[in-house]
Amino acid sequence: MTDTATISPCQSCGACCAYSRNWPRFTIEDDAALDLIPAQFVNERSSGMRCEGERCTALVGRVGEATSCAVYAVRPEVCRVCMPGDAECAMARRRYGLPPLQAD
């Protein structure tokens, strides 16, 4: 039995990871951190995550239903700072017709 109190709302969303190919940009990561991200998930300019359309290729699952990140442990800073319920989250969820979350 799963403890629903410990499940992140992100695992049933994923909208931020499918919002814009321009969003998952590398910013403050150093070369060592970037080297941890598997090359198949890095775009051709090495400036951010590879996307298919607007969706990050590391996003697994269906937006709004069940999702996960294939590189969660080594995801870039831009992915780490997007928090459930923040302005970016609300904007991405709105695009997919999902209700806003309460910010923690």
Backbone as CSV, one residue per row, in Angstrom:
resi,resn,N_x,N_y,N_z,CA_x,CA_y,CA_z,C_x,C_y,C_z
1,MET,0.852,-1.179,0.000,0.000,0.000,0.000,0.897,1.241,0.000
2,THR,0.577,2.225,-0.852,1.370,3.435,-0.988,0.853,4.503,-0.038
3,ASP,1.768,5.203,0.608,1.406,6.322,1.479,1.209,7.550,0.603
4,THR,-0.051,7.936,0.375,-0.330,9.052,-0.532,0.187,10.382,-0.011
5,ALA,0.464,10.490,1.278,0.992,11.734,1.836,2.415,12.003,1.358
6,THR,3.139,10.964,0.907,4.525,11.140,0.483,4.662,11.230,-1.032
7,ILE,3.569,11.051,-1.778,3.633,11.119,-3.232,3.544,12.575,-3.669
8,SER,4.490,12.988,-4.473,4.504,14.357,-4.986,3.383,14.544,-6.001
9,PRO,2.732,15.711,-6.002,1.725,15.969,-7.033,2.349,15.973,-8.434
10,CYS,3.646,16.129,-8.510,4.340,16.120,-9.795,4.213,14.760,-10.486
11,GLN,4.068,13.707,-9.709,3.978,12.363,-10.279,2.649,12.094,-10.968
12,SER,1.691,12.994,-10.794,0.441,12.868,-11.530,0.239,14.071,-12.441
13,CYS,1.309,14.782,-12.745,1.202,16.000,-13.550,2.179,15.967,-14.720
14,GLY,3.390,16.492,-14.523,4.390,16.538,-15.587,4.233,17.710,-16.539
15,ALA,3.279,18.592,-16.284,3.021,19.704,-17.204,4.234,20.605,-17.390
16,CYS,4.984,20.856,-16.327,6.147,21.739,-16.449,7.201,21.151,-17.386
17,CYS,7.246,19.834,-17.478,8.232,19.155,-18.325,7.773,19.055,-19.782
18,ALA,6.565,19.490,-20.048,6.024,19.421,-21.399,5.473,20.775,-21.833
19,TYR,5.895,21.823,-21.162,5.362,23.160,-21.420,6.053,23.868,-22.585
20,SER,7.394,23.831,-22.607,8.116,24.586,-23.624,9.527,24.035,-23.809
21,ARG,9.915,23.879,-25.053,11.277,23.406,-25.337,12.323,24.422,-24.881
22,ASN,11.922,25.651,-24.621,12.855,26.675,-24.155,13.014,26.699,-22.639
23,TRP,12.161,25.986,-21.933,12.196,26.024,-20.482,13.359,25.216,-19.893
24,PRO,13.588,24.003,-20.321,14.629,23.219,-19.624,16.048,23.604,-20.037
25,ARG,16.426,24.858,-19.789,17.754,25.384,-20.122,18.730,25.162,-18.970
26,PHE,19.952,24.902,-19.333,20.999,24.809,-18.324,21.425,26.230,-17.966
27,THR,21.621,26.490,-16.679,21.968,27.838,-16.260,23.200,27.852,-15.369
28,ILE,23.082,27.339,-14.171,24.192,27.455,-13.222,24.922,26.133,-12.981
29,GLU,24.566,25.103,-13.744,25.242,23.820,-13.571,26.704,23.919,-14.005
30,ASP,27.552,23.235,-13.284,28.944,23.172,-13.732,29.104,21.975,-14.669
31,ASP,30.245,21.884,-15.315,30.476,20.819,-16.287,30.331,19.432,-15.663
32,ALA,30.764,19.270,-14.425,30.667,17.966,-13.763,29.205,17.548,-13.593
33,ALA,28.347,18.490,-13.232,26.919,18.184,-13.067,26.286,17.849,-14.417
34,LEU,26.631,18.595,-15.443,26.073,18.345,-16.769,26.534,17.020,-17.336
35,ASP,27.748,16.626,-17.022,28.271,15.343,-17.505,27.502,14.151,-16.946
36,LEU,26.773,14.349,-15.853,25.991,13.267,-15.253,24.690,12.999,-16.004
37,ILE,24.227,13.979,-16.773,22.990,13.806,-17.539,23.325,12.996,-18.792
38,PRO,22.662,11.855,-18.998,22.948,11.046,-20.192,22.789,11.868,-21.474
39,ALA,23.727,11.704,-22.389,23.796,12.506,-23.611,22.513,12.468,-24.436
40,GLN,21.787,11.367,-24.416,20.569,11.291,-25.228,19.475,12.248,-24.745
41,PHE,19.628,12.808,-23.546,18.651,13.745,-23.014,19.092,15.207,-23.127
42,VAL,20.267,15.451,-23.683,20.809,16.809,-23.817,20.636,17.266,-25.263
43,ASN,20.204,18.525,-25.448,19.967,19.003,-26.815,21.275,19.150,-27.596
44,GLU,21.119,19.356,-28.897,22.272,19.403,-29.801,23.222,20.560,-29.517
45,ARG,22.745,21.627,-28.877,23.609,22.764,-28.529,24.223,22.623,-27.138
46,SER,23.862,21.555,-26.436,24.298,21.326,-25.052,23.891,22.482,-24.142
47,SER,22.751,23.106,-24.468,22.294,24.252,-23.683,21.096,23.912,-22.800
48,GLY,20.570,22.720,-22.960,19.413,22.326,-22.178,19.015,20.902,-22.482
49,MET,17.879,20.526,-21.951,17.381,19.180,-22.162,16.824,19.043,-23.579
50,ARG,16.983,17.866,-24.158,16.433,17.577,-25.486,14.915,17.470,-25.360
51,CYS,14.217,18.029,-26.322,12.756,17.979,-26.321,12.263,17.406,-27.638
52,GLU,11.120,16.779,-27.589,10.370,16.385,-28.777,9.136,17.266,-28.756
53,GLY,9.068,18.202,-29.687,8.037,19.231,-29.616,8.339,20.089,-28.403
54,GLU,7.383,20.234,-27.532,7.584,21.028,-26.314,7.955,20.159,-25.119
55,ARG,7.932,18.853,-25.269,8.091,17.908,-24.167,9.537,17.453,-23.990
56,CYS,10.028,17.527,-22.766,11.359,17.032,-22.444,11.399,15.527,-22.671
57,THR,12.464,15.045,-23.305,12.564,13.621,-23.593,12.785,12.774,-22.341
58,ALA,13.146,13.399,-21.241,13.324,12.651,-19.994,12.001,12.426,-19.261
59,LEU,10.940,13.076,-19.718,9.626,12.895,-19.091,9.042,11.557,-19.536
60,VAL,8.663,10.758,-18.569,8.082,9.441,-18.817,6.620,9.483,-18.370
61,GLY,5.721,8.952,-19.169,4.320,8.860,-18.775,3.443,9.860,-19.494
62,ARG,2.211,9.986,-18.991,1.208,10.857,-19.596,0.954,12.063,-18.709
63,VAL,1.083,13.254,-19.300,0.845,14.501,-18.572,-0.573,14.481,-18.004
64,GLY,-0.674,14.851,-16.734,-1.957,14.912,-16.064,-2.445,13.594,-15.508
65,GLU,-1.690,12.522,-15.744,-2.097,11.205,-15.259,-1.045,10.587,-14.345
66,ALA,0.069,10.201,-14.928,1.163,9.601,-14.155,2.461,9.871,-14.899
67,THR,3.410,10.510,-14.221,4.678,10.856,-14.856,5.843,10.617,-13.906
68,SER,7.015,10.551,-14.514,8.261,10.495,-13.758,9.354,11.076,-14.646
69,CYS,10.524,11.254,-14.072,11.663,11.805,-14.796,12.738,10.734,-14.905
70,ALA,13.178,10.480,-16.121,14.197,9.459,-16.353,15.561,9.849,-15.797
71,VAL,15.764,11.140,-15.505,17.052,11.608,-14.996,16.885,12.370,-13.683
72,TYR,15.858,12.035,-12.922,15.486,12.796,-11.733,16.675,13.094,-10.814
73,ALA,17.493,12.113,-10.532,18.609,12.297,-9.593,19.649,13.289,-10.106
74,VAL,19.741,13.454,-11.429,20.749,14.353,-12.008,20.110,15.464,-12.833
75,ARG,18.824,15.728,-12.629,18.110,16.752,-13.393,18.771,18.118,-13.187
76,PRO,18.652,19.006,-14.184,19.286,20.320,-14.069,18.585,21.221,-13.051
77,GLU,19.241,22.295,-12.719,18.736,23.236,-11.717,17.363,23.798,-12.072
78,VAL,17.115,24.104,-13.340,15.825,24.651,-13.744,14.693,23.709,-13.352
79,CYS,14.940,22.430,-13.384,13.934,21.445,-12.996,13.798,21.363,-11.475
80,ARG,14.868,21.609,-10.781,14.856,21.535,-9.316,14.126,22.718,-8.680
81,VAL,14.141,23.867,-9.333,13.549,25.060,-8.719,12.056,25.215,-9.000
82,CYS,11.531,24.511,-9.965,10.093,24.550,-10.225,9.414,23.739,-9.129
83,MET,8.586,24.411,-8.344,7.940,23.773,-7.194,6.436,23.649,-7.407
84,PRO,5.854,22.584,-6.880,4.400,22.428,-6.995,3.676,23.662,-6.474
85,GLY,2.814,24.228,-7.311,2.015,25.373,-6.915,2.635,26.726,-7.189
86,ASP,3.909,26.779,-7.631,4.497,28.095,-7.892,3.976,28.644,-9.223
87,ALA,4.382,29.848,-9.580,3.857,30.512,-10.774,4.116,29.713,-12.049
88,GLU,5.299,29.123,-12.173,5.625,28.340,-13.356,4.767,27.083,-13.422
89,CYS,4.570,26.452,-12.277,3.717,25.270,-12.190,2.302,25.627,-12.636
90,ALA,1.771,26.710,-12.106,0.405,27.117,-12.432,0.251,27.399,-13.930
91,MET,1.253,28.048,-14.518,1.215,28.373,-15.934,1.203,27.087,-16.779
92,ALA,2.062,26.148,-16.437,2.144,24.891,-17.186,0.865,24.075,-17.009
93,ARG,0.362,23.995,-15.791,-0.874,23.235,-15.536,-2.052,23.844,-16.290
94,ARG,-2.110,25.161,-16.344,-3.182,25.847,-17.068,-3.177,25.436,-18.539
95,ARG,-2.002,25.346,-19.128,-1.885,24.960,-20.542,-2.515,23.600,-20.805
96,TYR,-2.433,22.710,-19.831,-2.974,21.356,-19.978,-4.375,21.209,-19.370
97,GLY,-4.969,22.323,-18.976,-6.317,22.279,-18.432,-6.398,21.653,-17.051
98,LEU,-5.281,21.670,-16.333,-5.244,21.103,-14.981,-5.468,22.213,-13.955
99,PRO,-6.135,21.924,-12.868,-6.357,22.957,-11.845,-5.052,23.327,-11.154
100,PRO,-4.955,24.553,-10.651,-3.732,24.956,-9.931,-3.576,24.177,-8.638
101,LEU,-2.330,24.034,-8.220,-2.013,23.408,-6.935,-1.788,24.498,-5.900
102,GLN,-1.940,24.168,-4.653,-1.597,25.075,-3.579,-0.086,25.060,-3.400
103,ALA,0.542,26.221,-3.364,1.991,26.292,-3.119,2.260,25.873,-1.686
104,ASP,3.374,25.157,-1.486,3.755,24.722,-0.128,4.280,25.867,0.693
